[in-house]
Amino acid sequence: MQEILKKLEKEALESLEKADTLERTKEIEVQYMGRNGHLTMILRGMKDLSDEEKRVIGPLCNSTKNTLEEAFAKKIKTFEEEALAKELSKEFFDTTIPGSARPLGHIHALSQLQEEVEKIFSQMGFTVADGPEIESEYYNFEGLNIPKDHPARDMQDTFFIQEKNDEKHGRMVLRTQTSPVQIRMMEKYGAPLRLIVPGRVFRFEATDASHDSMFYQVEGLLIDKNISLAHLKGVLAEFLTRLFGKPVKVRFRPGYFPFVEPGLEVDFSCLLCEGKGCRVCKHSGWMEFMGAGMVHENVLKAGGINSKEYQGWAFGFGLTRLVMMRYGIDDIRLLTNGDLRFNKQF
Ligand code: FA5
């Protein structure tokens, strides 16, 4: 048996040596190692041997099997590598050509401006706060001194999304303004406070070139001792000057918002004509910017702040409208319709 195995190994290795193609090599492999191959048959016959014979022949069979397996694998690999090299040599592959660039996206004009606003206010010591977009009637209205059935509710057409929450909080709404976060932050942190709240707000309005049903606002709130509107004017002038990179003046006019007293409309000097008067500012020299005022006593109370000790101001501007002013965009809907030809310009 030992003789037979040695002879078989020798013959197999000799034919392998002579094989000059991959196909021929595989044929020989089947001849010896296939289902009915010479070595396979011997291995199959092992079960008929005595224990004594198995002990001697067994290791020899395994060694022959390993030797042949290795030899076939090596030769097959050599043929495959040669074939691959031949295939590759047919194509000219210039490794010095730069790769093709993947088009990269970029940050949307609205988000770019939001980041700038956050940076400037952070540098002035303001915290950037956040609040829920699905808000209760209490935070969106009552807490802000807009009682149920008060005509001031009509100023902001509202999406109501749930019939009843609880007695105090009322129904759930899509927030119409970022102002509810004022109350939430007063409740959470108390006074003093200095924060801005950028975020999305929703109004049940017909859309046109300057109105959308979803847009971005930035709320501002400062509460401390001995605070006056002079501080607001200073902060806003500084903010706008840094944002636009040139001196900007701020003007206050009386305005009405139930959550501030006195209430203000804030304008800034026209960026184009620097206050001289032009088509963009309708020859007034001023651009309408936002609402603001001293935080109403009832709002401080709702936030759990002692109005005898602390006072402050709040403001709220439309970030979406500010982007429009900055780039001269004449239709608000362009900012959210996802048209890449538009978005790529910023
Ligand atoms: C408010 O929402 C107040 N919460 C602002 C405020 C905060 C006043 C704190 C006082 C103190 P108003 O409804 O005016 O105010 O909206 C503020 C800004 O949002 C507007 O100046 C305008 O720039 C923008 N805005 C209002 N409605 C729309 C709309 N449909 N589409 C786009 N922008 C809008």
Boltz pocket constraint, residues with backbone or C-beta under 6 A from the ligand:
constraints:
  - pocket:
      binder: B
      contacts: [[A, 155], [A, 156], [A, 176], [A, 177], [A, 178], [A, 179], [A, 203], [A, 205], [A, 210], [A, 211], [A, 212], [A, 213], [A, 214], [A, 215], [A, 216], [A, 217], [A, 219], [A, 220], [A, 257], [A, 260], [A, 264], [A, 289], [A, 290], [A, 291], [A, 292], [A, 293], [A, 314], [A, 315], [A, 316], [A, 317], [A, 318], [A, 319], [A, 320], [A, 321], [A, 332]]
      max_distance: 6.0
